[in-house]
Amino acid sequence: MSIVREAVVLPLLFLTVTLLGGLRLGSPVRFVPPPLIAIVVGLLTLAALIQAAVLEPRDFIGAHRKPPERTSGVVVLLALGAASVQVFTLLTPDRGLLHLLFGAFFLIQLLTTLAGTSGRTALLRSLTVLFGAAFVLRYIVLESLYAPTGGTLARVLTVLIEGVSLGALQYEPAAPATGYLAFLALGLYLVGLFLLRAPPVGAGLVPRSSSTAAIVRVLVLCALAGTLGCRQQARVQESGETIAAAGRVSSEVRERDLRRARVWHAPAIDPAQAVLGQNPPDFPDGQDLTCRFVLDHVGGRTPKFHCTLPGGEVVKVKYGAGNGELHGEVVATRLLAALGFSADQMLAVHSVRCIGCPVAPFQTLRCLRQVGWTAVCAPGGFGSDRARTFAPAVIERRLPGRAIEAAEDQGWAWFELDRIDQAAGGSPPADVDALRLFAVVLGHWDNKSENQRLVCPAGQDGPGGSCVEPVAVMQDVGATFGPPKLDLPNWRATPVWQDPAACRVSMKTLPFGGGTFPDRQISEAGRAMLLHLLERLPDAELAELFTASGATAYDSVNGEGRRTEAWVAAFRDKVGQIRAAGPCPGAVTAPAVGR
C-alpha cells in the first residue's frame, strides 16, 4: 500500500464519513452522537471485515513496521472504527420504534453475515446490499411517506401507520440535502473498504486505474447528482476495434457504402450439400474449451466475454443457463450462412474453462465500463491463473472485416435497406427482399440497429475510409424462433405473412412492435429466390442442426420442444407458407439463384 493512500487518503475518507454520519442538515444544523446500537453493529462490522480478510490489522500495526508507520496504521484503524459506527448512525432513525427496528435489523444481518460469509468479495457484496437496502428504506421510502409536502395518499398512509402502531411508528423527515450527504458518505465508506487491501493488478491486462483523488471526485459528483449513471470513459476494445471516434468514418462515407452494400452471395456449398450440425473442421464438436480472459468491452444483455484461445485467436464466449439465445443463435447463423447471407460463425462447445475470469465476467465488464475503476468492479483483480468453467456456452467468431460506422454501435436499421442501390453496385432488390423474408421466418424481433452491422471485408478497403464491396450482416440473431426466444409453440403460431395474397410481411405483433423492421411487400423475385434456397436444405441436416445446437435440450422448452422432428416440421411449415403465397403481385421473373 502506498504512503499517500495510508497516510492521507484512507484517514481522509473515513474521517469524512465519521463527520457526515452524524450531521443533520436543517434549521438548525446539528450533530447526532452515535447511539449504543450503532456502536455495537459498528464493532461487529469490524469483526466481519477482519474475518473476511478485507481488513488485516497486521498490515497496519504489525511488528514488521517502523514506529511512524505503526502510528499511521493506528490512525487508519481508529478512523475506520469511527466511520463504521457512524455509517449505522446515518442509516438508523434517530428515535422511536423505527430506531429499534432498524437497529435489530442491522444486528441480525451482521450476526448472520459474521457466521456465514467468508471471502473478501462476498462480504463486500453483502455490505453493499445491506447499506443500499437501508438507504432506500430510510431516505427514499420513509422520507417520501413523511414529507411535509406529501400528497393526500401519503398523509393517509402515515396516519394509518401511526394509528395501527398506537403512535409508536413516528418519523421525523430530514432536510432533502441530508439524503445526498448520506449517499456520499456510504459511497466514500465503501471506497475506503475497497482500498484497505487492494489486490495486485496483472500486468498488461487491466487499464491503470485513475488516481485515488480522481476516483473520489467522480464518486462525489455521482452522489451530488443523485444518479448511478455517472460513467468514466473506458478505453477498452471490442474484437480488436477501438470505439474511439478516430476509428469511424464520416456519415457521407457510410451512406455511400450502404448504397453499395451486398446482402447475399451465392453460397460456396450448395444448400443441398450443407453440413449444418457440425462445427468447422478446425473446431471439434462437443469439446471442453480452455482460453484466457481478455479485458474487452462487450455490449448487449446476454452474458459474454472475450477470450484468447491457445493458438492466439480471440473469440467471444456467450454463456449462461436458461438463455435460449445461445442455442437460437447457433441455429440462425448456420442457416443464414448456408443460404448465402453473411453471418458470424457460432460454434457449439460443451463448456468453456476461462483462465483469469472474474466470478461474473459480463457484470464486471459492464461495471468497469460504467465506473472505470477496477477496485470496485473486480475486487479480486484480473490476470490470475485461477480458472472458472462456464456451461452452457457457445463461441462466436466474427465475420472478418472492419465495421463501417459513423457512430458507436451504429449498425444498420432495416428501414435503411431501402437505400441499397443496385445501380451503385449494391444488391438487387430480390436479394434484399429475400433477406427481409428470411428475417421474418426466423422471427428476428430484436432488430435494433446495433444488432446488424455494415462490414468491409478484409482486403476491400477503398480510399478515404470507404469500402470496395461492403456487406450488410445480421449480427445478433439470438432473439429468434420465438417470441421470446427459442419458443417452439409461439414461433410456429407466428405466420410468415401479414397478408399472403399481397405478400406483405410485418413484425408488428412481435416484441418492440416490429422495431426497425417496417411493413413491406415482398417481390415475387425475392419470394421465389428464398423459397428455392430453403427447399434445398435437407431435413436430415435440419434435424442435426436443432439437436447439435442444444435447442432440443434447452431447459426452458416444453416437452414438444425436445423433439427434433417438431422443430423440423415447424420449419417446413414456414417454407410451405412461402410456397403457398406466390406468385406475388407485380411479379417479375425470379433471378437465377446461382448467379
N, C-alpha and C positions, 0 to 999 in steps of 0.2 A: 504494500500500500504506500502511495506517495506521501511525502511530508505535508504537502498542501492539502491533500484530502483529509488526513488525520487531524492536522493541527488547525485547519481553518474551515474546510467545507463541512465536515460532519458536525463539529460543535455548532457551527452557524445554522445548519439545517435543524438540528434537534432543539436548540435554544429558541429558534423562531417558532417551532411547533409548540414548545412549552408556553411561550407568550400568547400565541393565538388561541391555544386550547382553553385558556381561562378568560379571554377577552370577550366582552359582551357589548356590542355597539348599541347605542340608544341614547336616551336623554335621562340621566347622564350615562357616559361610558363607564363601565365598571369591570372589575377583575374578580372572577369567581374562584375561590380556593378549591383545590381538589377534594371531593368527598371521599369518605373512607372506602366505599366500594370501588372507586376509580383507582385508589392505591393498591387494593387487593388484586384487581384484574390486571393492573399495570405490571405488578410483580410476576403474576402468572404468565404474562406475555413475555417477559424477560426469560423466564424459565423455559418457555416453549422455543424461544429463539436460540437459546444455548443448546437445548436438546436436539434441535434440527440442524445444528451447525450453521445457522445464519449468523450467529454471534459466537466467536471463540475468544473468551477473556484472555487466554494466553497470548493472543496476538497483540494485546494492548498493555498487559501488565505482567507478562511472563518474565522469568528471571534472566532470560537472554537479552533483555532490553536494557539500555542505559537509563540512569535516573531521569534525565529530561524526557526521554521517550515514554517511560512509565507514567510520569506526570501528565503528559499529553494523553496517554491512554485512559488514565483515571478521569480526566475531563470529559472524554468522549463517552465513557460508560455512565458517568453521572448525568450527562446531558441526555443520553438515550433513556435512562431510567425516568427522568423527569418528563421527557416527551411521551414515553409510553403511558404514564399516568394521565397526562393532560389530554391525550387523544381521547380517552374514555370520558374525561370531564367534558370535553367538547361534544361528544355524541350522546351523553346522558342528560335528560331533562333535569333542571335544577332542583325540583322539589315534587312532592306529591307521590301518588301511587305510580305514575309513569316512571318516576325516578327509580322506584323499587323494581318495577317490571323490567326496565332496561338493564339495571344492574344484575338482576337474576339471569336475564338472557345472556349477557356477556360472560357471567361466571360459569354458566352451564356450557356455553360454547367453548370457552377456553379450557375448561377441565376436560371436555371431550377431545379437543384438539391435542392437549398435552398427553392424553392417554393413547390416542390412536394415530396421530400424524407423525410420520418420520420423513426426513428428507427436506432439504432446503426449498426446492421448488414447490413441494406440496404445502408446506407451511405458509410460504409467501402467498400462494394462491388462496389458501383458506383465509388468511388475514385480509386479503384484498376483498374477497367476497363478504366477509363479516363487516368490514368497515363500509363497503358500498351499500349493503342492505340497511345498516343502521343509519347511514347518511340519508338515504332516500326516505326512510320511515320518519326520521325526525324533521329534516329540513325541507322535505317536499310534501309528504302526506300530512303530517301534523301542522306544519306551517300553513298549508292551504286550508285545512279544516278550521283552524282557529284564527285565521287572519281577520283583522277588524273590518276589512273591506270585502269579505267573502259574501257570496250570494245567499239567497234565501235558503237553498237546499243545504249549504254548508252550515248555516246557523241552526237549521232544524236538526241536522245530524249531531252537532255538538250538544245541543240541548238534550237530545235523546240519550247520548252517551253519558252525560253528566247525571241525567235522571236515573238511568239504569244502575250506574255506579254509586248512586246517592252522593254525588258531588266529589267522589274520590278521583275521578279521571279528569283533572283540570290541567290546562297547559297555557303557559304564557308565551305568546309568539315573540320571536326576537326581531330585531331590525332586519330588513331584507339583505343588507350587506353582510350580515353575520354568516349567512349560508355560503357566500362566496369565500369568506375567510376560512370557514370550515373545510370547504373543498380544497383550498390551497394548503391548509395545514395537513390534511390527510395525504395529499399528493407529496408534500415535502417529507413526511414521515416515511412513506413507502420508498421514496427515493433514497433516503438515508439507510433504510434496511438493505436495499439492493447494493449500496456502496460499502457496506460493512466488510464483506468478503467477496470482492469481485474475482471470478474465476479467470484463469489465463485465457487470452484470446489466441486462436490458431492463426499462425502467420499466413497471410495471403487469402484467407477465406472470409474474414469479416471486415467490412469497412471500418475504418477508425472512427470511434465514437467522437462526438463533439466534446469539447471541454466541459468540465463539470459546471462551470459558470453558465455556459450556453444552455446546457440542459435545464438548469434551474430557471433560466429566463423563459425558456419555452413552456415549462410547466406553470410558471406564474401567469404567463399570458393566457394559457389554456384555462386556468382557474378563473381569472378575472373575466374572461369571455363567457365562462359557463358552458363550454362546449367540449365534447370529446372528439370533434372533427379536426382539431388543430394538427397539422402534419408538417413534417420537415421533409424537404426534397431528398430522396434517397437515390443516389446514383447507382442503381442496380441494373442488371441486364436481363433481357428475356430472349433466350435462344440465340445469344451472341449478338443481338442487335440492340444498341443503346436506345433508350427512349428520349434521349436529349434531342432538342429541336433541330440540332445541326444534322441529324441523320434523316430528316424528312425532305420531301420535295415540295415544290410550290404547288398551289392549288391549280394553276394552269397546266403544269406538267401532269398532275394526277388526272385532270379532266381529259387531256389528250390520250393518256394511256388507257383510261376507262373506255373511251370510244373505240379503242383498238383492241380491247380485251377479247380473249378467246375463252369460251366456257366448255368446249368439247374438242377432243381429238380422237381419231379412230383408235380404239384400243389395240395395243401391240399383240394381245392374245384374243382371239375370237371369244365372245362371251360363252359360246357353247363349250369351249375348252378351259374356261376359267377354273382355277382352284381357289375356292372360297373359304374352306375350313382349316387352312393351314397358314402358319407364319411363313415368311420368305425363307429360302434355304439357309441363309446366314444367321437365322434366328430360330433355333429349335423350339418346337411347341412344348408347353407344359413345364418349362424349366423354373427353377428357383434362382432368380437373378440376383447377383451381387453388384452393387455400384457404390460410388461415393457421393455424398450430398454436395450440391452446388448452390451457392447463395445467389440465386437469380430471382427476379420478380416474377410472380405468377398472378394472373387475374381470375375473373370468374368466381363461381361459388363451389364448384366441385373441388374437393381437397386434391392438391397436386404439388409437385416439386420437381426440380431438375436434378439429374443425377448423371455422373460420369461412369461409363462402362469401363471394364478393364482395358479395352482397346483404345480408350480415349474419346469415344463418341459420347456426346452429351444428349440425353433423351429426357423427355418429360414423363414422369410417373404420375398416373392418376390412381387414387386408392380410396378405400372406404366401403364398409359393408352397408347394405341397404340402399345403394345408389345404382339405379338401373342405367344411368348414363354410361357407366363403364362398358357394359355389355352392348347397349344400344349403339354406341359409337363404333365399336368394332364391326358390327353388322353393317351399319350405314356407310362407313368409309370404304369397306371392301366392295359393297355393291356399287358405289359411285365409281371406284377405280375400274371395276370390271366392265362397266358400261361406257367408259371413256371420259367421265367427268373427273377433273383433277381433285385430289383429296390427300390429306395427310395419311400416313401409314399407322394403323393401330395394331399392336401386337399383343396377343394373349399370353400371359405367363401365370404360373402357379402362385408365386409370391415374389416380393422384392425385399432383399436384405440390404438396407441402406446404412452404410458406414458414415458416422458423423451426423446422423439425422437427429434433430431435437425430438421431443416426445410427440409434438403436434406440429410438423413442419409447415403445413399450409397456414395455420393460425399464426405461427411465429413469423412467417414471411409477411403476412398482412400487417401484423403489429409493427414490424420493422419498417415497412413502407410508410405507415401512418405516423409513427413516433420518431423513427430514425435512431433509436437508442438500444443497443444490444443488451445492456444490463437489465432493462425492463422486459424486453421481448423474449430473450433467451438467457435466463439467469445461469444456465449451465454452460453457456458459450457454445462455440462451434469448433470443429476441427478435431474432435477426439476420435479414437478408434472404436468407440462403442457402436455396436450395430443394432438397428431396430428392424423388425420384419413387418411388412405391410401386406395384407391379403384380405380380400381380393385386390388385385391391381392389374392395370394394363399399361403398356408402354406406347408413347406417341413419338413417332419420328416425323418431323415436319417436312413438308414438301420443300426441297432445296430452293433457295432464292430469297431475295430481299423483299420486304413489304414495301409497297408503293403507297405512301400516305402523307398527307399534309398536316395531320394532327395525330396525337397519340391514340392508338387503337381505333383508327378511323374506319378501317374495313370498307365495306360497301353495303348499301341497303338494297333490298330487292326492287324498289321502285326505280333505282338508278340503272337497272338493266335496260330500261327504255333508251338510254343514251348510247348503248353499244351500236356502232355503225359499221355495217358490212363494207360500205364504200371506203371507209377509212382503214380497213384491214381487220375489223372485228368479226366476231362470229355471225353467221347468217341468222335471221330471225327464227328459223326452225330449230337451230341448236339451243337458242335462248329459251324458246318455248318448251323444248324437251327437258331442260334443266328445271324450269318452273314446275312442270307437271310432275317430275320425279320428286321435287321437294314436297309437293302435296301428298304424293304416295307415302313418303316417309313420315309425313306429319311434322315437318321441321318448324315447330311453332315458336321456338326461342330464336328468332331470326333477326335480332338486333344487329346493327352494323358491325360491331366488333366480333360477331360470330361468323363473319365472312372476311376474306381478305383478298386484296389485289396483289399479285406476286409477279416479280420479274425473275424468271428462271435464271439459273447460273449461265453466264456467257451471253446473256441477251441485253446487257446494259447498252444504252444509247447515250448520245451527247446530252449534257445538261441535266443528268439525273433521269432521263427518260428511259423507256424500255422498248426494245425492238418488237417483242411479242409478249405482252403482258397476259397473265392468266387470272381469271376470276375463280376463286376457290371457296367452296363451302367448308369453313374451318372447324366449327364446333357443332357437331351433329349428334350430340348425346341426347338432347331433348327431342327424341323421335319415338316412333312406334307407341304412341300414346293418344291423347294426353292421360296422365302427365308424362311418364317415361316408361317404356317397356311394359305397357299395359295392353295385353292382347285383346280383351273384350272391347275396350274403348277404341283401340286402333282399328279393329275390324268393323266397328259400328260407324266409324267416321267415313263418309263417302268421298270418293275421289272428286266427283263433280258437284258443283253447286247447281248447275243446270246441264245435264248430259246432252240435251238436244242442241244447246247453244255452245257446248264445250267450254263453259265458264267454270273457273276454279276460284275458290275462296278459302281463306283461313280464318274468317271472322268468328267461327264457332269455337276456335281453339283458344288457349290462353293468350292473353295480351290482345285479343280481338284482331288477330292477324299480324300484329307487329308491323314490320316494314314491308310486308307482302300485300300488295293491293290486289283486288279482284281483277282477273284478267280472262280474256277469251283466248284459248289455245288454238293455234293454227292447225290445219289438217296435216301440214308437213311435220310440225313438231309432235303431234299425237302419233302419227304413223312411224316416225323415227324412234321414239321411245318404245312404242309397242314392239317394233321389230327387235330391238335390243333386249327387252325384258323377256320376250318369248324364247330367246335363245339360251337363257340361263337354265341349266339342268336342275330338276327337282332334287336329285341326289346331292348336288353341291349346296343347294339352299339348305337342305336338312343338316349337312355338315356344318354350315356356317352358323346356324342358330344354336347348334349344340356346342361347337368349339368356342364360341364367343362367351359362353356361360349364360346365355339368355334363358335357357330352359332350367337352369339351376339357381337362378336369382331368387333370393329369399322371399321377396315380396310378390312374386307371381302366384296366381291361383293354381288349382290343380290342372286346369286345361293348359295353362301356360307352360307347364312342364312337359307337354307332349310336343315333340318336334313337328309331327305331321300337322298339328293345329296351326303352327306358325306358317308352315309352307302353304297350307290351304288358304289362310288369310292373305298371304302374299299373292297367290294365284287369283284370288277373288278380286284384288286390286287390278291385276292385269286384265281380268275379264271385264271390269268396268271400263277400262280404257278402250278395249276392243269394241265393246257394245256401243260406245258413243259415236263412232265415226259413221260417215265422213262429217267433219266439222264444217260449219258454214264458211263460205268463201274459200272452199277447198282449192288447193293447188297441188301440183304434183310433188310427192314426197321425194326428198333428195336421197341419193344412194348412200346407205349407211357407211360403206367402206371408203368414202371419198377421202 
